[in-house]
Amino acid sequence: MADDVDDPKMTPKDVAEPLRRAIGERYLTYALSTIMHRALPDARDGLKPVHRRILYAMRELRLSSTGGFRKSAKISGDVMGNYHPHGDAAIYDAMARLAQDFNVRYPLVDGQGNFGNIDGDNPAAARYTEARLTSVAEALLDGLNENAVDFRDNYDGTLQEPVVLPAQFPNLLANGSSGIAVGMATNIPPHNIAELIDACLHLIKVPDARDDTLLNYVPGPDFPTGGVIVESRETIAQAYRTGRGSMRVRAKWEIEDLGRGQWQIVVTEIPYQVQKSKLVERLAELIQTKKVPILADIRDESADDIRMVLEPRSKNVDPDLLMGMLFRNSDLEVRFSLNMNVLIDGLTPKVCSMKEVLRAFLDFRREVLIRRSQHRMDKIDHRLEVLEGLIVAFLNLDRVIDIIRYDEDPKAALMREDWGKDHPRARDEADYVSPPASDGEFGLTEVQTEAILNMRLRSLRKLEEMELVSERDRLMEERAGLEDLLESGDLQWEAISDQLKEVKKTFGKSYEGGARRTLIEEADEIEDVPLEAMIEREPITVVCSQMGWIRAMTGHIDLTRELKFKDGDGPRFIFHAETTDRLLMFGSNGRFYTLSAANLPGGRGMGEPVRLMVDLPNEAAIVDLFIHDPERKLLVASSAGDGFVVPENEVVAQTRAGKQVLNVKGDTRAKVCKPVAGDSVAVVGENRKVLIFALDELPEMGRGKGVRLQKYKDGGLSDATTFTLAEGLSWRDPAGRTRTETELAEWTGKRASAGRMAPRGFPRDNTFT
């Protein structure tokens, strides 16, 4: 494309460059703009440009913390028109967040009206709300009139805005920040101002302090919504040392005694940035889906404070177990990711440790102190120059009046006049430290002359002269102190320490909301809670019909009792169980499904189709349904005569979809699922041939097709079971009597052989039970 530059058809405005370079340069420009001017906060004042401009615009509108409120629309309009040429909605959202005490640890905006709530409701429109600065925001702005920071042109060059705010406290860590840039992000939790200042004071005393030592002063984040941080000190220290990490934050809860052994749990604080309304919805969903069966009800009784009431299903439930399950399954516990990616000196993005962030703040405070001190000294020098001229005028009052009264150009005459020994510098040259006043040794400068000419007649009295001398001496003493401060690093750090202590006194524990809100506890691992520990143990009778309708009847009823079923349906499985049991269902598709006995429908009606509880396909039949015993092993086999032994604890499914154990293809179906007991296996085919072989010839597997149990020329497997060879093989004869055969040598053989015809009296349905 470079050759196209010489194309005569191209206009002078056309520029040809490779597409890759053109897109790369433009995207890099966009990325840098996003990183520096939108997403990442400045390490010095902890603010992004939009927040800095909002606070500065409110200061320009004189919305002090003790003054009146102004419409939010006016504020966002001024910010947009003067400093931040972006959407007014984005500006108002940013300002509203600064006023939300559940989002910002130390609100910088004092809002009047609806500024949103912890439920996630949006603020009212800007035309309905009003705002002003808080005292915390004024602490960030203090010093702007004293040349504390640099100013730059606004977007159209008509006004000036500060590059950074002077910031009397480490706002970056105090209020935290979050943002997503291009290729990087930041997420900094809020902290307690008093603790941060203690860490800063220690860092001033011991500049090379270790990162872990700072944890003695700042043990962890201090969220505006309180809560409890459950993480080890080592984990928190590692996060602050590297600038990256995460920590678990839990809700704060307590047990409320209702009398007569009844109790309920009251949640009084929820984790940071969790919307209460969505949390309540999630807890209600857990109740509906019975994922936490020991939770009976959730009520939100919150007003200005948080009060969420959790009712247990039984008073015998362990509260710690209940909360442990809720922590695992809801946002009552969240993980806050820490990523302290900030702009150092407003230019360079860097992932910093806590020590680096506090060091950047302290270095900035020293720069602010030096600039403000120099600014004050310049003001003193100017005032001393004026005072010098006024003192000359009082010492030579008659001459001054004469010049002003009769000279055509009194200003020039006053400046030409040599005041000699009456000049302050001539009388006290040794102690006077003002810069040279004029080209002449004892003349007046233009500034001094203007001050004399503008002096009021009422000032021409002896008392005024004494006040001028007193003011001069006082300013000279202050100037000497400022000179010492600018020349001594120790004095500078001492002054910074005094300033920080004043801030701590103002915004510490005595400040409203200044005390620490978030508790920090050692991490405790939530162990897997057994189902029987969550559910009150009660006897039930499980009934499953031939068409797959299942129910749980209260108590252990007579298993021979006649029960009601739908027309055309009848009993299939009926057995005694308890509410703490888990049930295993084996389908003809070779999958195992897990059911909780406590979640089965009640026995007053016909129950519910089991296919609504698990994803059993319509074409698959139920092979077996039984109570889960984790210590047991199962023999599973297909209609093709293949099978194996599987430990029962490996077939438990965690989802509705079940767990595939026996692989079947085509017309082959899972046919047998029997508990393993004994040392031998008996197999009968549809051809009524029986084969007995040793159990150890079967492999133990977790999943697969298995190995051949019996050989068939036609037909397939009818039934299989396990037994102890020495005790004999039992079955029920056609008359319903149990018959046991101990002479089994005729049917004993190797696995996968054909077997021999079943003995006389063997059931016509070719089953062992």
C-alpha positions in Angstrom: 0.0 0.0 0.0 3.0 2.3 0.4 3.1 2.8 -3.4 -0.4 4.3 -3.2 1.0 7.5 -1.6 2.2 8.6 -5.0 -1.2 8.0 -6.7 -2.1 11.3 -8.4 -5.7 10.6 -7.8 -5.3 10.8 -4.0 -6.0 14.0 -2.2 -3.4 15.6 0.2 -5.7 14.4 3.1 -5.5 10.7 2.1 -2.9 8.7 4.0 -2.1 5.1 3.1 -0.8 2.7 5.6 -1.0 -1.0 6.3 -4.4 -2.0 7.8 -2.7 -3.9 10.6 -0.7 -0.9 11.7 -3.6 1.4 11.3 -5.9 -0.7 13.5 -3.1 -1.5 15.9 -2.3 2.2 16.5 -5.9 3.2 16.9 -6.7 0.3 19.3 -3.6 1.1 21.3 -4.8 4.7 21.6 -8.2 3.5 22.8 -6.6 1.1 25.2 -4.4 3.7 26.8 -7.3 6.1 27.1 -9.4 3.5 28.8 -6.6 2.5 31.2 -5.6 6.1 32.2 -8.9 8.0 31.9 -11.6 5.6 32.8 -11.0 2.3 34.4 -8.0 2.5 36.8 -7.8 4.7 39.8 -4.9 7.0 40.7 -2.8 5.6 43.6 -2.4 9.2 45.1 -6.1 10.2 45.6 -7.8 6.8 44.8 -10.1 8.4 42.2 -10.9 8.0 38.6 -11.3 11.1 36.4 -15.1 11.1 36.5 -15.2 11.0 40.3 -12.4 13.7 40.6 -14.3 16.0 38.3 -17.6 15.5 40.1 -16.0 16.5 43.4 -14.2 19.4 41.9 -17.4 20.7 40.1 -19.3 20.4 43.4 -16.6 22.4 45.1 -16.8 25.1 42.4 -20.6 25.2 43.1 -19.7 25.8 46.8 -21.7 22.7 47.9 -19.9 22.4 51.3 -20.8 19.8 53.9 -22.4 22.5 56.0 -24.1 24.4 53.2 -27.2 23.8 51.2 -28.1 21.1 48.6 -28.3 21.5 44.9 -30.2 19.5 42.3 -28.2 16.5 41.0 -29.2 17.5 37.5 -27.4 20.8 38.0 -24.3 19.1 39.3 -24.1 16.4 36.5 -24.8 19.1 34.0 -21.9 21.3 35.2 -19.6 18.3 35.3 -20.6 17.3 31.7 -20.4 20.8 30.3 -17.2 21.9 32.0 -15.0 18.9 32.6 -16.3 15.5 31.5 -17.8 15.5 28.0 -19.6 12.1 28.3 -23.2 11.0 29.0 -25.0 12.7 31.8 -26.5 9.3 32.9 -23.0 7.9 33.4 -22.0 10.9 35.4 -25.1 10.8 37.6 -24.6 7.0 38.2 -21.0 7.7 39.3 -22.2 10.5 41.6 -25.0 8.4 43.0 -22.6 5.6 43.9 -20.4 8.0 45.9 -23.5 8.7 48.0 -24.5 5.1 48.7 -23.3 4.1 52.1 -23.7 0.4 51.3 -21.3 0.7 48.4 -18.8 3.3 49.6 -17.2 2.9 53.0 -16.8 6.7 53.5 -19.4 8.4 51.2 -18.0 11.4 49.4 -21.4 12.8 48.4 -24.2 13.6 50.8 -27.4 12.7 49.0 -30.9 13.9 49.7 -33.6 11.8 48.1 -33.7 8.3 46.7 -30.1 7.3 45.8 -30.9 3.5 45.5 -30.7 0.8 48.2 -29.1 -2.5 49.0 -31.9 -4.4 47.3 -30.5 -3.2 44.0 -33.1 -0.6 43.2 -31.8 2.3 41.0 -31.6 5.9 42.2 -34.4 8.3 41.3 -33.9 10.5 38.3 -31.4 13.4 38.7 -34.1 16.0 38.6 -35.6 14.5 41.8 -32.5 14.3 44.0 -30.1 16.8 45.6 -26.6 16.5 46.8 -23.6 18.2 48.5 -20.1 17.3 49.5 -19.3 15.4 52.7 -16.6 16.3 55.2 -14.6 13.3 53.9 -14.7 14.7 50.4 -13.6 18.1 51.7 -10.6 16.4 53.2 -9.7 15.2 49.7 -10.1 18.7 48.2 -8.3 20.6 51.0 -5.3 22.5 49.6 -6.5 23.1 46.0 -6.2 26.9 46.6 -2.7 26.6 47.8 -1.0 25.2 44.7 -0.9 21.7 46.2 -1.4 20.0 42.9 -1.0 20.8 39.2 -3.9 22.0 37.1 -4.5 21.3 33.4 -6.8 22.6 30.7 -10.3 21.0 30.5 -11.4 19.3 27.3 -12.0 22.5 25.4 -9.3 24.7 27.0 -11.7 27.2 28.6 -11.2 26.1 32.2 -8.7 24.4 34.4 -9.1 21.2 36.4 -6.8 19.5 38.9 -4.7 16.6 37.7 -5.1 14.9 41.1 -6.7 15.9 44.4 -4.5 16.7 47.5 -6.1 13.9 49.5 -5.4 14.0 53.3 -5.9 10.3 53.7 -5.3 7.1 51.5 -8.6 7.2 49.8 -7.7 4.4 47.4 -7.7 1.8 50.2 -10.3 3.6 52.3 -13.0 3.5 49.8 -11.6 0.9 47.4 -12.2 0.8 43.6 -13.2 -1.5 40.8 -12.9 -1.3 37.0 -12.3 -3.2 33.8 -9.8 -1.7 31.3 -8.3 -3.2 28.2 -6.3 -6.3 29.1 -6.4 -5.5 32.8 -8.8 -4.9 35.7 -8.8 -3.7 39.2 -10.7 -4.6 42.3 -9.7 -3.0 45.6 -11.8 -3.5 48.8 -12.5 -0.7 51.2 -10.6 -0.4 54.5 -10.8 1.5 57.8 -9.2 5.0 57.7 -8.0 4.8 61.3 -6.2 1.5 60.6 -4.7 2.8 57.3 -3.3 5.9 59.1 -1.8 3.8 61.8 0.0 1.8 59.0 1.1 5.0 57.4 2.5 6.3 60.7 4.4 3.1 61.1 5.7 3.3 57.5 7.0 6.9 58.3 8.9 5.6 61.3 10.1 2.4 59.6 10.4 3.1 55.8 11.6 -0.4 55.1 8.9 -2.1 57.2 7.9 -5.6 55.9 4.5 -6.1 54.2 3.4 -8.6 56.8 4.1 -6.1 59.6 1.5 -3.8 58.2 -1.2 -6.5 58.9 -0.7 -5.6 62.6 -2.4 -2.3 61.8 -4.6 -3.2 58.8 -5.8 -6.8 59.5 -8.0 -6.8 56.4 -10.8 -5.0 54.5 -13.5 -3.2 56.3 -16.7 -3.4 54.1 -19.5 -0.9 54.4 -22.0 -3.7 54.8 -20.0 -5.4 57.6 -20.0 -9.2 57.4 -17.3 -11.6 58.5 -14.1 -12.4 56.6 -13.2 -16.0 57.1 -9.7 -16.4 55.9 -6.4 -17.2 57.4 -3.9 -14.5 58.2 -1.4 -16.1 55.8 -3.9 -15.9 52.9 -4.6 -12.3 53.6 -0.9 -11.5 54.0 -0.2 -13.2 50.7 -2.9 -11.2 49.0 -1.6 -7.8 50.3 2.0 -8.8 49.6 1.4 -9.6 46.0 -1.5 -7.3 45.2 -3.6 -10.3 44.1 -5.7 -12.8 46.0 -9.1 -13.5 47.3 -10.9 -13.9 50.6 -14.2 -15.3 51.7 -16.8 -13.0 53.1 -19.8 -14.3 55.0 -23.0 -12.9 56.4 -23.2 -12.1 60.1 -26.0 -14.0 61.9 -27.3 -14.8 65.3 -29.7 -17.2 66.9 -32.9 -15.7 68.2 -34.6 -17.7 71.0 -38.4 -18.0 70.6 -39.1 -19.9 73.8 -40.2 -23.5 74.3 -37.1 -24.8 72.5 -38.0 -23.0 69.3 -35.5 -20.7 67.6 -34.8 -18.9 64.4 -31.7 -17.5 62.7 -31.5 -13.7 62.0 -29.0 -12.4 59.4 -28.0 -8.9 60.3 -25.2 -8.2 57.8 -24.7 -9.5 54.3 -21.6 -9.7 52.2 -20.3 -6.7 50.3 -21.9 -6.0 46.8 -24.6 -8.7 47.3 -28.1 -7.5 46.4 -30.4 -8.4 49.3 -33.5 -9.0 47.0 -31.6 -11.5 44.8 -30.2 -13.2 48.0 -33.7 -13.7 49.3 -34.9 -15.1 45.9 -32.0 -17.6 46.0 -32.8 -18.7 49.5 -36.5 -19.1 48.5 -35.4 -21.2 45.5 -33.3 -23.5 47.8 -36.5 -24.1 49.9 -38.6 -24.8 46.8 -36.1 -27.2 45.3 -35.3 -28.7 48.7 -31.6 -28.4 48.2 -31.4 -27.5 51.8 -34.3 -29.6 53.2 -33.8 -28.4 56.8 -34.6 -24.8 55.9 -38.4 -24.2 56.2 -38.9 -20.5 55.4 -37.2 -17.1 54.7 -38.6 -13.7 55.6 -37.2 -10.3 54.9 -38.1 -8.1 57.8 -35.5 -5.4 56.9 -36.1 -1.7 57.4 -33.2 0.7 57.6 -31.1 -2.2 58.9 -30.8 -5.7 57.6 -33.0 -8.4 59.2 -33.5 -11.6 57.3 -35.2 -14.4 59.3 -34.4 -18.0 58.5 -36.8 -20.6 60.0 -35.5 -24.2 60.4 -37.8 -27.1 59.6 -37.2 -28.6 63.0 -35.9 -27.3 66.4 -33.6 -30.3 66.5 -31.5 -29.0 63.5 -28.0 -27.8 64.3 -27.8 -24.1 63.5 -24.2 -24.3 62.4 -25.0 -27.1 60.0 -27.9 -25.1 58.5 -25.7 -22.0 58.0 -22.9 -24.2 56.6 -25.2 -25.5 53.9 -26.5 -22.0 53.2 -23.0 -20.6 52.9 -22.2 -23.3 50.4 -25.4 -22.9 48.3 -26.1 -19.1 48.4 -24.5 -15.7 48.4 -24.5 -15.6 52.2 -20.9 -16.4 51.5 -19.0 -14.9 48.5 -15.4 -14.7 47.5 -14.0 -11.2 47.0 -11.2 -11.1 44.5 -8.5 -8.6 45.3 -6.5 -7.0 42.4 -4.7 -3.8 43.3 -3.9 -2.6 39.8 -3.5 1.1 40.0 -1.9 4.1 38.2 1.3 5.1 39.9 1.8 8.9 39.5 -1.3 8.8 37.3 0.7 7.3 34.4 1.9 3.8 34.9 -0.5 0.9 35.6 1.0 -1.5 38.2 -0.2 -4.3 40.5 0.9 -3.0 43.9 1.2 -4.4 47.3 -0.4 -2.6 50.2 3.0 -1.2 51.2 3.6 0.2 47.7 0.2 1.9 47.7 0.7 3.5 51.1 4.3 4.5 50.0 2.9 6.2 46.9 0.3 8.0 49.1 3.0 9.2 51.6 5.3 10.4 48.9 2.5 12.3 47.3 1.6 13.9 50.7 5.2 15.0 51.0 5.0 16.6 47.6 1.7 18.3 48.6 3.3 19.5 51.9 6.3 21.0 50.1 4.1 22.8 47.5 1.7 24.2 50.0 4.6 25.3 52.2 6.3 27.0 49.3 3.0 28.6 48.3 2.6 29.9 51.9 6.1 31.3 51.9 5.5 33.1 48.7 2.4 34.7 50.2 4.4 35.7 53.3 7.2 37.2 51.2 4.6 39.3 49.3 3.0 40.4 52.5 6.3 41.3 54.1 7.1 43.4 51.1 3.9 45.3 51.6 4.4 45.6 55.3 7.9 47.0 54.7 6.5 49.8 52.6 3.7 50.6 55.0 6.2 50.8 57.9 8.3 53.3 55.8 5.2 55.3 55.3 4.4 55.5 59.0 8.0 56.4 59.9 8.0 59.2 57.3 4.3 60.2 57.3 4.8 63.9 56.7 7.1 63.3 53.8 4.8 60.8 52.3 1.8 63.1 52.6 3.8 66.0 51.1 4.8 63.9 48.1 1.2 62.6 47.5 -0.2 66.1 47.9 2.1 68.2 45.8 4.0 65.9 43.4 2.5 65.4 39.9 3.5 61.8 39.8 3.5 60.6 43.4 4.0 57.0 42.6 7.3 57.6 40.8 8.4 60.1 43.4 7.8 57.6 46.2 9.8 55.0 44.3 12.7 57.5 43.7 12.9 58.7 47.3 15.8 57.2 49.4 14.4 56.6 52.9 17.8 55.9 54.3 17.9 55.0 58.0 14.2 55.0 58.3 13.9 52.0 56.0 13.3 48.7 57.9 16.2 47.0 56.3 18.5 49.7 57.3 17.4 49.5 60.9 17.4 45.8 61.3 19.5 44.4 58.5 20.8 41.5 60.5 17.5 39.9 61.2 15.5 41.0 58.2 15.2 38.3 55.6 12.9 39.8 53.0 14.1 39.7 49.4 15.6 42.9 47.9 12.8 45.5 47.6 14.0 47.6 44.7 16.9 48.5 42.6 17.9 51.2 45.1 19.2 50.1 48.4 16.5 51.8 50.5 13.9 52.6 47.9 10.3 51.4 47.6 9.1 48.8 45.1 6.0 49.2 42.9 4.0 46.8 45.1 4.9 48.9 48.2 4.1 52.1 46.6 0.7 50.8 45.4 0.0 49.7 49.0 0.9 53.2 50.4 -1.2 55.0 47.8 -4.2 52.7 48.5 -3.9 53.1 52.3 -7.0 54.6 54.0 -6.7 57.7 56.1 -8.2 56.0 59.1 -5.1 53.8 59.2 -2.9 56.8 59.9 -2.7 56.2 63.7 -0.1 55.0 66.1 -1.9 51.7 66.9 -1.8 50.7 63.2 1.9 51.1 63.1 2.3 48.8 66.1 0.0 46.2 64.5 2.1 46.3 61.3 5.3 45.7 63.2 3.6 42.9 65.2 2.3 41.3 62.0 5.8 41.6 60.4 7.5 39.9 63.3 4.9 37.1 63.3 5.2 36.5 59.6 9.0 36.5 59.8 8.8 33.8 62.5 6.4 31.7 60.4 8.7 32.1 57.4 11.7 30.9 59.3 9.7 27.8 60.3 8.7 27.2 56.7 12.3 27.5 55.6 13.4 25.0 58.2 10.6 22.7 57.1 11.6 22.9 53.4 15.2 22.1 54.2 14.6 19.2 56.6 13.1 15.9 55.5 12.6 14.9 59.2 10.5 18.0 59.8 8.5 17.2 56.7 7.7 13.7 57.9 6.9 15.0 61.3 4.4 17.5 59.8 2.8 14.8 57.7 2.5 12.6 60.8 0.7 15.4 62.7 -1.6 15.9 59.7 -2.5 12.2 59.6 -3.1 12.1 63.3 -5.6 15.0 62.9 -7.4 13.1 60.1 -7.5 10.0 62.3 -9.0 12.1 65.1 -11.6 13.5 62.7 -12.6 10.3 60.9 -11.6 7.7 63.4 -13.8 5.8 65.9 -15.5 9.0 67.0 -16.7 9.7 63.5 -20.2 8.4 62.6 -19.5 4.9 61.1 -15.8 5.2 61.7 -15.5 2.1 63.9 -14.6 -1.2 62.2 -17.6 -3.0 60.8 -16.2 -6.2 59.3 -15.1 -9.0 61.6 -12.1 -11.2 60.8 -12.1 -14.8 61.8 -9.9 -17.8 61.1 -11.0 -19.8 58.1 -13.0 -22.9 58.9 -13.5 -25.5 56.3 -17.1 -26.5 55.6 -17.1 -30.3 55.6 -19.6 -32.3 53.6 -22.6 -32.5 55.8 -24.3 -36.0 55.7 -27.9 -35.9 54.7 -29.0 -37.6 57.9 -27.5 -34.7 59.9 -29.7 -32.2 58.0 -32.9 -34.0 58.1 -35.0 -35.2 61.0 -35.0 -39.0 61.0 -38.6 -40.3 60.6 -39.8 -43.7 59.4 -41.5 -43.8 56.0 -42.8 -46.5 53.6 -41.7 -46.0 50.0 -44.2 -47.1 47.4 -43.5 -47.1 43.6 -46.1 -48.4 41.1 -45.7 -50.4 38.0 -46.1 -47.2 35.9 -43.5 -45.3 37.9 -45.6 -43.2 40.3 -43.7 -42.8 43.6 -44.7 -41.7 47.1 -43.6 -41.8 50.7 -46.2 -42.8 53.3 -45.7 -41.7 56.9 -44.5 -44.5 59.2 -43.7 -48.2 58.6 -47.0 -49.6 57.4 -47.9 -53.2 56.8 -46.2 -54.1 53.5 -49.1 -56.5 52.7 -51.7 -53.8 53.2 -53.8 -53.0 50.1 -53.0 -49.6 48.7 -54.7 -47.4 46.1 -53.3 -46.9 42.6 -54.5 -45.3 39.4 -56.6 -47.3 37.1 -54.6 -49.9 35.2 -51.7 -49.5 37.7 -50.5 -51.6 40.5 -47.7 -52.0 43.1 -44.1 -52.6 42.0 -41.8 -51.7 44.8 -42.8 -51.2 48.4 -40.3 -51.2 51.4 -39.6 -49.5 54.7 -37.1 -46.6 54.8 -36.3 -43.4 56.7 -36.3 -39.8 55.7 -32.5 -39.7 55.9 -32.1 -42.5 53.4 -31.0 -42.0 49.8 -32.6 -44.3 47.2 -30.9 -45.7 44.1 -33.0 -46.4 41.0 -31.5 -48.5 38.2 -32.9 -48.0 34.7 -32.9 -50.3 31.7 -30.7 -47.8 30.0 -27.8 -48.8 32.4 -27.9 -45.5 34.4 -28.3 -45.1 38.1 -30.4 -42.3 39.5 -30.3 -41.0 43.1 -33.4 -39.9 45.0 -33.7 -38.3 48.5 -36.3 -40.0 50.6 -37.0 -36.7 52.3 -37.9 -35.2 49.0 -40.5 -37.8 47.9 -44.1 -36.6 47.6 -46.4 -37.4 50.5 -48.6 -40.6 50.6 -52.0 -39.0 50.8 -52.4 -39.0 47.0 -51.1 -41.3 44.3 -47.6 -39.6 44.4 -45.8 -38.2 41.4 -44.2 -39.7 38.3 -40.6 -40.5 39.1 -39.6 -39.2 35.7 -40.4 -35.7 36.9 -37.7 -36.1 39.6 -35.0 -37.6 37.4 -34.3 -37.6 33.7 -35.3 -41.3 33.0 -36.2 -41.6 29.3 -39.7 -42.7 28.4 -38.4 -45.8 26.6 -36.3 -46.9 29.6 -38.0 -49.0 32.3 -37.2 -49.2 36.0 -35.1 -52.3 36.8 -34.8 -51.9 40.5 -35.3 -49.4 43.3 -33.7 -49.8 46.7 -32.0 -48.0 49.7 -28.4 -46.9 49.2 -25.8 -48.7 51.3 -22.3 -47.2 50.6 -20.6 -50.3 52.0 -22.3 -52.7 49.6 -21.4 -54.0 46.1 -23.8 -54.6 43.3 -23.9 -57.2 40.5 -25.2 -55.5 37.3 -25.9 -57.4 34.0 -27.5 -56.8 30.7 -30.0 -58.8 28.6 -27.1 -59.9 26.4 -25.5 -61.7 29.3 -22.7 -59.2 30.1 -22.0 -57.9 33.6 -19.6 -57.0 36.3 -19.4 -56.0 40.0 -19.5 -52.3 41.0 -19.1 -50.7 44.4 -22.4 -49.1 45.4 -20.7 -45.8 46.5 -19.5 -45.3 42.9 -23.0 -45.4 41.3 -24.5 -42.4 43.3 -25.5 -39.7 40.9 -25.2 -36.0 41.8 -27.6 -34.7 39.1 -31.0 -35.5 37.7 -29.3 -36.9 34.6 -28.1 -39.9 36.6 -24.8 -41.8 36.2 -24.0 -44.2 33.4 -22.6 -47.5 34.8 -23.6 -50.4 32.5 -23.0 -49.6 28.8 -25.8 -51.0 26.5 -26.3 -50.7 22.8 -29.0 -51.4 20.3 -31.8 -53.6 21.7 -29.7 -54.7 24.7 -31.2 -53.5 28.0 -29.9 -53.5 31.6 -31.6 -56.5 33.2 -30.2 -57.3 36.6 -29.1 -55.3 39.7 -28.5 -57.4 42.8 -26.5 -56.9 46.0 -23.4 -59.0 46.1 -23.4 -61.6 49.0 -21.5 -64.8 49.0 -18.8 -66.4 46.9 -20.6 -67.7 43.8 -22.8 -66.4 40.9 -25.8 -68.1 39.5 -27.1 -67.2 36.1 -30.2 -68.4 34.3 -31.0 -67.7 30.6 -34.3 -67.4 28.8 -33.5 -70.9 27.6 -33.9 -72.1 31.2 -30.2 -73.2 31.4 -28.5 -72.4 34.7 -24.8 -71.7 35.2 -22.9 -71.4 38.5 -19.4 -70.0 38.7 -17.1 -68.4 41.2 -17.7 -64.7 42.0 -14.0 -63.8 41.7 -14.3 -64.6 38.0 -16.2 -61.3 37.6 -14.2 -58.0 37.4 -14.9 -55.1 39.7 -15.4 -52.0 37.6 -16.9 -48.5 37.9 -18.4 -48.4 34.4 -18.3 -50.5 31.2 -20.0 -53.3 29.3 -18.7 -56.0 31.5 -17.7 -59.6 30.7 -19.8 -62.5 29.4 -21.6 -64.3 32.2 -23.3 -67.1 30.1 -23.2 -68.2 26.5 -26.5 -68.3 24.5 -27.3 -69.6 21.0 -30.5 -67.8 21.1 -32.4 -65.6 23.6 -30.5 -63.8 26.4 -30.1 -63.4 30.1 -33.2 -63.9 32.3 -31.8 -63.4 35.9 -28.6 -63.6 38.0 -27.9 -63.6 41.6 -25.0 -64.2 44.1 -25.0 -66.7 47.0 -22.7 -68.8 49.2 -22.0 -72.1 47.6 -21.8 -74.0 50.8 -25.2 -72.9 51.9 -26.8 -73.8 48.5 -28.9 -72.0 46.0 -32.5 -71.0 46.9 -35.6 -70.2 44.8 -39.3 -70.2 45.1 -41.2 -73.1 43.5 -44.5 -72.6 41.7 -46.3 -73.3 45.0 -44.6 -70.4 46.7 -42.4 -72.5 48.9 -38.7 -71.7 49.3 -36.5 -74.6 48.0 -32.8 -74.8 48.5 -30.5 -77.0 46.3 -27.1 -77.9 47.8 -26.0 -80.4 45.2 -24.9 -78.0 42.5 -22.0 -79.7 40.9 -24.1 -80.5 37.8 -24.6 -76.7 37.1 -21.2 -75.5 38.2 -18.7 -74.5 35.4 -16.6 -71.8 34.0 -17.9 -68.3 33.4 -19.2 -67.8 29.9 -20.2 -71.4 29.4 -23.7 -72.6 28.4 -24.8 -74.2 31.6 -27.3 -77.0 32.1 -31.1 -77.1 32.2 -32.6 -75.9 35.5 -33.6 -78.4 38.1 -37.1 -79.6 38.6 -39.3 -77.1 40.4 -37.4 -74.1 39.1 -39.8 -71.1 38.6 -41.4 -70.8 35.2 -40.5 -67.1 35.0 -36.9 -68.0 35.1 -36.0 -65.9 38.2 -34.3 -66.7 41.5 -36.6 -64.6 43.6 
